[in-house]
Amino acid sequence: HLPTEFLITPLLRAGKNTLTVIVFKWAWSTFIEDQDFYRLSGIFRDVYLLARTQEHIRDIKVKTTLDTVFIDVFATKENGAATVELYDDKNQLIVRKDSIIKNSTASFEIKLDNPINWTAENPYLYTALIHGFNEVIPVRVGLRIYTVNEAGEFLVNNQPVNLKGFNQHKLHTDAFQYKPLRVIIDELLVMKKHNINCVKSSFYPNTPAF
């Protein structure tokens, strides 16, 4: 289920092209367990082609504190301009900042006067729109921090949190198939009811719906 991307520019030719994707199934446990025969090969995520200009944003890095958003933009071009707009959960613009790309990098620091922190009870997310080279890349941003204090306590936003979790298997209990969305939702509601805040997802990543 992991997302994967491929640069296919060298394979393209002028005119009509046919793109073929072959998915191979392999798992180390296939040789010692029968269960992997139920994990059939396939593509579980959306597939799309993205056409970009030669000059574009190559990568982005986002870090947060409880009141500040740090964004680094990495471009394929040495020099240029970049802009970041930060919106609240009602899509209202909070702040806009411009920066110059030097040595293929631009950095932004956005400090909020009245920040709303992300918590499990209130998973508040801002939206950052990153502009560069005629592209706009949206990123959901939560203001939260994770730390461990000297006593070994796990802290979320400087508040101690007890971890309570379990191992989860992705196969549906009624049949050897991946869990349908209705089952995923029902299980998540049961987890919340019993204050489960950690899930170990067996050997493999969950479906994107989870």
C-alpha positions as CSV (number, residue, x, y, z in Angstrom):
1,H,0.0,0.0,0.0
2,L,3.0,2.4,0.1
3,P,2.8,5.4,-2.2
4,T,5.4,5.2,-5.0
5,E,6.4,7.5,-7.8
6,F,8.4,7.1,-11.0
7,L,10.1,9.6,-13.3
8,I,8.9,8.5,-16.7
9,T,10.2,11.5,-18.7
10,P,13.0,9.5,-20.4
11,L,10.5,6.9,-21.5
12,L,8.2,9.2,-23.3
13,R,8.2,9.8,-27.1
14,A,6.4,12.3,-29.2
15,G,2.9,11.2,-30.1
16,K,0.8,8.5,-28.4
17,N,2.4,6.6,-25.6
18,T,1.2,3.4,-23.8
19,L,2.2,3.1,-20.1
20,T,2.2,-0.4,-18.6
21,V,2.6,-1.0,-14.8
22,I,3.6,-4.5,-13.6
23,V,3.1,-5.4,-9.9
24,F,5.1,-8.2,-8.5
25,K,4.1,-10.0,-5.3
26,W,6.8,-10.9,-2.8
27,A,6.9,-11.2,0.9
28,W,9.6,-12.8,3.1
29,S,7.0,-14.6,5.2
30,T,5.5,-16.3,2.1
31,F,8.2,-18.9,2.6
32,I,7.3,-19.7,6.2
33,E,3.6,-18.8,6.5
34,D,0.6,-19.4,4.3
35,Q,-1.1,-16.2,5.3
36,D,0.6,-14.1,2.7
37,F,-1.2,-15.9,-0.1
38,Y,-4.2,-13.9,1.0
39,R,-2.4,-10.7,0.4
40,L,-2.8,-10.6,-3.4
41,S,-0.9,-8.2,-5.5
42,G,-2.5,-5.1,-6.8
43,I,-2.5,-1.3,-6.8
44,F,-4.5,0.1,-3.8
45,R,-3.9,3.8,-4.3
46,D,-5.0,6.3,-6.9
47,V,-2.8,6.4,-10.0
48,Y,-2.2,9.6,-11.9
49,L,0.3,11.3,-14.3
50,L,1.7,14.7,-13.2
51,A,3.1,16.9,-16.0
52,R,5.5,19.5,-14.6
53,T,7.7,22.2,-16.1
54,Q,11.5,21.6,-15.9
55,E,11.7,24.3,-13.3
56,H,9.5,23.3,-10.3
57,I,9.4,22.7,-6.6
58,R,11.4,19.5,-6.0
59,D,10.6,19.0,-2.3
60,I,9.2,20.7,0.8
61,K,9.8,20.2,4.5
62,V,7.3,21.3,7.2
63,K,8.0,21.5,11.0
64,T,5.9,23.0,13.7
65,T,6.0,24.2,17.3
66,L,2.9,25.1,19.3
67,D,2.8,28.5,17.7
68,T,5.1,28.5,14.7
69,V,5.2,26.9,11.2
70,F,8.6,26.4,9.5
71,I,8.6,25.6,5.8
72,D,11.6,24.9,3.6
73,V,11.1,24.8,-0.1
74,F,13.6,23.0,-2.4
75,A,13.5,23.9,-6.1
76,T,15.1,22.5,-9.3
77,K,16.2,26.0,-10.2
78,E,19.0,28.0,-8.5
79,N,17.0,31.2,-8.2
80,G,13.4,32.2,-8.2
81,A,10.5,33.3,-6.0
82,A,8.2,31.4,-3.6
83,T,5.2,32.3,-1.6
84,V,3.4,30.6,1.3
85,E,-0.2,31.3,2.3
86,L,-1.6,29.9,5.5
87,Y,-5.4,29.4,5.9
88,D,-7.5,28.4,8.9
89,D,-10.0,25.5,8.8
90,K,-12.6,27.8,7.4
91,N,-10.4,28.6,4.4
92,Q,-9.8,32.1,5.7
93,L,-6.4,33.6,4.8
94,I,-4.3,34.2,8.0
95,V,-1.0,35.3,6.6
96,R,0.9,35.4,3.3
97,K,4.7,35.5,3.1
98,D,7.1,35.9,0.1
99,S,10.7,34.7,-0.1
100,I,13.5,34.6,-2.6
101,I,14.9,31.2,-3.7
102,K,18.6,31.2,-3.4
103,N,20.8,28.1,-4.1
104,S,17.6,26.3,-4.9
105,T,16.2,26.8,-1.3
106,A,13.7,29.2,0.3
107,S,12.7,29.2,4.0
108,F,9.6,30.5,5.8
109,E,8.8,31.1,9.4
110,I,5.2,31.9,10.3
111,K,4.4,32.6,13.9
112,L,0.7,32.8,14.9
113,D,-0.6,35.2,17.5
114,N,-3.6,33.0,18.5
115,P,-2.6,29.5,17.5
116,I,-5.0,26.5,17.8
117,N,-3.1,23.4,18.7
118,W,-3.8,20.0,17.3
119,T,-4.9,17.4,19.9
120,A,-6.6,14.0,19.5
121,E,-9.8,15.5,20.9
122,N,-9.6,18.5,18.6
123,P,-7.5,17.6,15.5
124,Y,-7.4,21.1,14.1
125,L,-5.5,21.5,10.8
126,Y,-4.4,24.6,9.0
127,T,-3.7,24.6,5.2
128,A,-0.5,25.9,3.8
129,L,-0.5,26.8,0.1
130,I,3.1,26.8,-1.3
131,H,3.5,28.7,-4.6
132,G,6.5,28.4,-6.9
133,F,7.1,28.2,-10.6
134,N,3.4,28.4,-11.5
135,E,2.6,25.6,-9.1
136,V,0.6,25.5,-6.0
137,I,1.1,22.7,-3.5
138,P,-1.3,22.3,-0.6
139,V,-0.2,20.9,2.8
140,R,-2.3,20.3,5.9
141,V,-0.5,21.5,9.0
142,G,-1.2,20.7,12.7
143,L,0.5,22.7,15.5
144,R,1.7,20.0,17.8
145,I,4.9,18.7,19.4
146,Y,5.9,15.2,20.7
147,T,8.6,14.9,23.4
148,V,9.8,12.6,26.2
149,N,10.7,14.1,29.5
150,E,13.4,13.0,31.9
151,A,11.0,10.7,33.7
152,G,10.4,8.8,30.5
153,E,6.9,10.1,30.1
154,F,5.5,10.6,26.5
155,L,4.2,14.1,26.0
156,V,1.9,15.6,23.4
157,N,1.9,19.4,23.5
158,N,3.8,19.2,26.8
159,Q,1.0,17.1,28.4
160,P,1.7,13.5,29.5
161,V,-0.2,10.8,27.6
162,N,-0.6,7.2,28.4
163,L,-0.3,5.0,25.4
164,K,-3.0,2.3,25.0
165,G,-3.0,0.2,21.9
166,F,-3.2,-3.2,20.2
167,N,-2.0,-5.1,17.2
168,Q,-4.4,-4.9,14.3
169,H,-4.7,-7.2,11.3
170,K,-6.0,-5.9,8.0
171,L,-7.8,-9.0,6.8
172,H,-11.5,-9.0,7.3
173,T,-12.5,-11.6,10.0
174,D,-15.5,-12.9,7.9
175,A,-13.5,-13.6,4.8
176,F,-9.9,-13.5,3.5
177,Q,-10.2,-10.0,2.0
178,Y,-9.2,-6.5,2.9
179,K,-11.6,-4.7,5.3
180,P,-14.3,-2.7,3.6
181,L,-14.7,1.0,4.6
182,R,-17.8,0.3,6.8
183,V,-15.7,-2.2,8.9
184,I,-12.8,0.2,9.2
185,I,-15.1,3.0,10.5
186,D,-16.9,0.6,13.0
187,E,-13.5,-0.5,14.4
188,L,-12.2,3.0,14.7
189,L,-15.3,4.0,16.7
190,V,-14.8,1.0,19.0
191,M,-11.2,2.1,19.5
192,K,-12.2,5.6,20.4
193,K,-14.9,4.3,22.8
194,H,-12.2,2.3,24.7
195,N,-9.6,5.1,24.6
196,I,-7.3,3.3,22.2
197,N,-4.7,5.8,20.9
198,C,-2.1,3.5,19.3
199,V,-2.4,0.9,16.6
200,K,0.3,-1.5,15.4
201,S,-0.7,-2.4,11.9
202,S,0.7,-5.9,11.5
203,F,3.5,-6.4,9.0
204,Y,2.1,-4.1,6.2
205,P,0.7,-0.6,5.9
206,N,-3.1,-0.1,6.1
207,T,-5.2,0.9,3.1
208,P,-5.3,4.7,2.5
209,A,-8.9,4.7,3.9
210,F,-7.6,3.8,7.4
